[in-house]
């Protein structure tokens, strides 16, 4: 990761974290529910989705102040999905980001409600945003609901559960991750570009960029589940194998998965060239996802 991208991410990280915490604190909710919501928000994370949204917005000349609450909205959706993914009925994980998962810290019911609270709060963050026009709020709410809902991330989660203990094709695996991982990344890039003022043709190209970025993120995730450092990642390695899930290394071998990762990266860079924007940061972000260690 270059110094330029490092500086950009570190420059926004505190702001994103503060905005997320302030938003949760502003909600009139029972103390235990707030504590559970904040627990997962404050557990940290790379904040890849809001960072991508901000970069896309600024790449088209938009104001980060208009994009920031939208970035917080998508991060709340992402956090909700992790809370629910970790539940015993789903992946049954005990550790997330080096800490006990939400249901281990609190209990299953509280974790479910915390996830529900973060999901619904995300739409409030968008519709209550003073710097967006009504038309923009409708567009962003529609796109986020599609990306996170039954046609998007939730569909991917369902397909992922159905695929356990099955031998999948690479095409089927791509379909799962296009929805489960890719949809929120797609929303982040497209929403940022939209808020920044991109035209329809540019939005289509940035969407293509983000779809390849989502697949790139997932294949690297699968690779790290085989060869990653458990302490650096903050979660156990080998969990996919333990949960009987098909992965890129399982289907293609480790080197084949690495080759597929590099292919997705090259496709993302090609799509970015079509997007009508000269953004070194968006290109460097591809390398960041491709070579991340956690």
GIUR-V193042 format. One record per residue. SS is DSSP state (H for helix, E for strand, C for the rest). PHI is phi in whole degrees, 0 to 359 (NA if undefined). PSI is psi in radians with two decimals (999 if undefined). Layout:
SS/PHI/PSI, SS/PHI/PSI
This chain:
C/NA/2.27, C/285/2.84, H/299/-0.60, H/298/-0.87, H/291/-0.69, H/302/-0.81, H/296/-0.68, H/296/-0.84, H/295/-0.83, H/294/-0.54, H/293/-0.52, H/259/-0.28, H/302/-0.86, H/297/-0.70, H/297/-0.79, H/298/-0.81, H/298/-0.73, H/295/-0.73, H/296/-0.74, H/299/-0.82, H/295/-0.78, H/299/-0.66, H/294/-0.78, H/295/-0.72, H/298/-0.51, H/285/-0.26, C/281/2.43, C/272/1.50, C/227/2.80, C/302/2.56, H/301/-0.74, H/294/-0.66, H/295/-0.76, H/298/-0.76, H/300/-0.71, H/292/-0.75, H/298/-0.82, H/293/-0.59, H/304/-0.81, H/283/-0.58, H/296/-0.75, C/278/-0.08, C/292/-0.16, C/94/-2.53, C/121/2.95, C/278/-0.27, C/56/0.66, H/300/-0.71, H/291/-0.88, H/295/-0.59, H/297/-0.79, H/298/-0.73, H/298/-0.77, H/295/-0.73, H/297/-0.74, H/295/-0.70, H/298/-0.87, H/291/-0.49, H/297/-0.52, C/259/0.28, C/86/0.24, C/275/2.90, C/273/2.25, H/297/-0.45, H/296/-0.56, H/283/-0.50, H/272/-0.47, H/302/-0.84, H/297/-0.53, H/291/-0.68, H/297/-0.69, H/294/-0.62, H/298/-0.84, H/291/-0.53, H/290/-0.59, H/293/-0.68, H/297/-0.79, H/300/-0.77, H/295/-0.73, H/302/-0.74, H/295/-0.61, H/291/-0.74, H/302/-0.82, H/288/-0.64, H/301/-0.62, C/283/-0.23, C/298/2.69, C/305/-0.60, C/286/-0.23, C/251/-1.84, C/271/-0.25, C/56/0.93, C/261/2.51, C/260/-0.37, E/234/2.37, E/219/2.14, C/55/0.67, C/77/0.14, E/232/2.80, E/302/2.44, C/295/2.88, H/303/-0.77, H/289/-0.39, H/282/-0.63, H/287/-0.68, C/248/-1.75, C/195/2.96, H/302/-0.84, H/297/-0.76, H/296/-0.70, H/297/-0.73, H/299/-0.80, H/292/-0.61, H/297/-0.75, H/298/-0.79, H/302/-0.73, H/295/-0.73, H/292/-0.70, H/299/-0.90, H/289/-0.55, H/295/-0.46, H/298/-0.66, H/285/-0.55, H/295/-0.67, H/299/-0.65, H/284/-0.87, H/288/-0.33, C/262/0.19, C/277/2.00, C/293/-0.42, C/269/0.04, C/253/2.50, C/284/2.77, H/303/-0.71, H/298/-0.66, H/291/-0.68, H/297/-0.72, H/295/-0.81, H/300/-0.86, H/292/-0.69, H/295/-0.73, H/297/-0.81, H/293/-0.66, H/290/-0.68, H/295/-0.66, H/292/-0.77, H/293/-0.62, H/265/-0.24, C/264/-2.66, C/294/-0.37, C/266/-0.11, C/238/-1.98, H/299/-0.73, H/297/-0.67, H/300/-0.74, H/297/-0.67, H/295/-0.69, H/294/-0.81, H/298/-0.64, H/294/-0.75, H/293/-0.70, H/294/-0.43, C/275/-0.12, C/298/2.44, C/66/0.34, C/239/2.60, C/269/1.93, C/264/2.81, C/274/2.86, H/297/-0.65, H/298/-0.73, H/292/-0.69, H/297/-0.72, H/298/-0.69, H/299/-0.74, H/299/-0.87, H/282/-0.41, H/302/-0.64, H/272/-0.95, H/294/-0.82, C/260/-0.70, H/287/-0.52, H/295/-0.71, H/289/-0.57, H/291/-0.69, H/300/-0.83, H/302/-0.78, H/301/-0.83, H/292/-0.79, H/291/-0.75, H/297/-0.74, H/297/-0.79, H/297/-0.70, H/298/-0.86, H/297/-0.56, H/284/-0.24, C/106/0.31, C/294/2.58, C/275/3.10, H/298/-0.72, H/296/-0.72, H/294/-0.65, H/297/-0.66, H/294/-0.70, H/289/-0.69, H/290/-0.50, H/294/-0.73, H/297/-0.74, H/304/-0.80, H/290/-0.59, H/296/-0.74, H/292/-0.59, H/296/-0.68, H/296/-0.75, H/293/-0.67, H/299/-0.78, H/301/-0.76, H/288/-0.72, H/294/-0.63, H/293/-0.62, H/300/-0.77, H/295/-0.68, H/295/-0.76, H/295/-0.49, H/292/-0.27, H/260/-0.80, H/240/0.09, C/287/2.87, C/269/2.07, H/300/-0.70, H/292/-0.72, H/291/-0.64, H/282/-0.44, C/77/0.29, C/203/2.79, C/294/2.49, C/274/2.76, C/83/0.14, H/292/-0.56, H/296/-0.76, H/295/-0.71, H/296/-0.55, C/269/0.16, C/59/0.74, C/258/2.48, C/286/2.43, C/225/2.93, H/298/-0.80, H/298/-0.61, H/295/-0.71, H/277/-0.60, H/247/-0.14, H/83/2.81, H/298/-0.81, H/294/-0.66, H/297/-0.65, H/293/-0.70, H/296/-0.73, H/297/-0.71, H/295/-0.70, H/302/-0.81, H/293/-0.57, H/294/-0.80, H/299/-0.69, H/297/-0.75, H/294/-0.65, H/292/-0.66, H/297/-0.69, H/292/-0.64, H/296/-0.74, H/295/-0.62, H/295/-0.62, H/297/-0.54, H/281/-0.21, C/279/-0.03, C/68/0.61, C/215/2.42, C/260/1.52, C/237/1.82, H/297/-0.62, H/295/-0.77, H/296/-0.57, H/286/-0.73, H/295/-0.49, H/296/-0.56, H/298/-0.83, H/297/-0.64, H/298/-0.81, H/293/-0.69, H/296/-0.61, C/244/0.26, C/296/2.70, C/250/-0.06, C/207/999
